[in-house]
Amino acid sequence: MLVCRFADAARYAAVTGRELVDNLANELAASRRALAGIRSDSAAWKILPILTERTGFSRNRVWEQREILGVLDAYAAQIRRAS
């Protein structure tokens, strides 16, 4: 019984993990497309994926990439539903 539950959990983790990696790769590709046409040596490529400042402060800023966070939030919700 325990071995079967462990095997089921391992299969679930493998499948959902692969989906997570695919979704993150898709978002990274979308960020690259958003920077299409920008010189390859431009500083904009150093901030790939595109980050957004969230706090509005001039110090102690928090930067985020909303699309990546959306993928991670969806993955977390999927795992919560499954458990």
C-alpha positions in Angstrom: 0.0 0.0 0.0 2.7 2.5 1.0 4.8 1.6 -2.1 1.8 2.1 -4.4 1.0 5.5 -2.9 4.6 6.6 -3.2 4.7 5.4 -6.8 1.5 7.4 -7.6 2.9 10.5 -6.0 6.1 10.2 -7.9 4.2 9.8 -11.2 2.1 12.8 -10.4 5.1 14.9 -9.5 6.8 13.9 -12.8 3.8 14.8 -14.9 3.0 18.1 -13.2 6.6 19.0 -13.0 7.1 18.5 -16.7 4.0 20.7 -17.3 5.4 23.4 -15.0 8.7 23.4 -16.9 6.9 23.6 -20.2 4.8 26.5 -19.1 7.7 28.4 -17.7 9.7 27.8 -20.9 6.7 29.2 -22.9 6.6 32.3 -20.7 10.3 32.8 -21.2 9.9 32.5 -25.0 7.1 35.0 -24.9 9.4 37.4 -23.0 12.1 36.9 -25.7 9.5 37.7 -28.4 8.6 40.9 -26.5 12.2 42.0 -26.9 12.4 41.1 -30.6 14.2 43.9 -32.5 16.3 45.1 -29.6 20.0 45.0 -30.1 21.6 41.7 -28.9 24.1 43.7 -26.7 21.3 45.9 -25.2 21.0 46.0 -21.4 17.3 45.0 -21.8 18.4 41.4 -22.4 20.0 41.3 -19.0 16.6 41.8 -17.3 15.0 39.0 -19.3 12.3 38.0 -18.4 10.8 41.5 -18.3 10.5 42.6 -14.7 8.0 45.1 -13.2 8.6 47.1 -10.1 5.8 46.4 -7.7 6.2 48.7 -4.6 6.5 52.2 -6.1 9.3 53.0 -3.7 12.6 54.5 -4.7 14.4 52.2 -2.2 13.8 48.6 -1.1 12.0 47.8 -4.3 10.4 44.5 -5.2 10.6 43.4 -8.8 8.4 40.7 -10.3 7.7 39.0 -13.6 3.9 38.7 -13.4 3.6 36.0 -16.1 6.1 33.7 -14.4 4.3 34.3 -11.0 1.0 33.4 -12.8 2.4 30.1 -14.0 3.7 29.3 -10.5 0.4 30.3 -8.9 -1.5 28.1 -11.3 0.8 25.2 -10.5 0.3 25.7 -6.7 -3.5 25.8 -7.2 -3.3 22.6 -9.2 -1.4 20.8 -6.5 -3.8 22.0 -3.8 -6.7 20.7 -5.8 -5.0 17.3 -6.2 -4.3 16.8 -2.5 
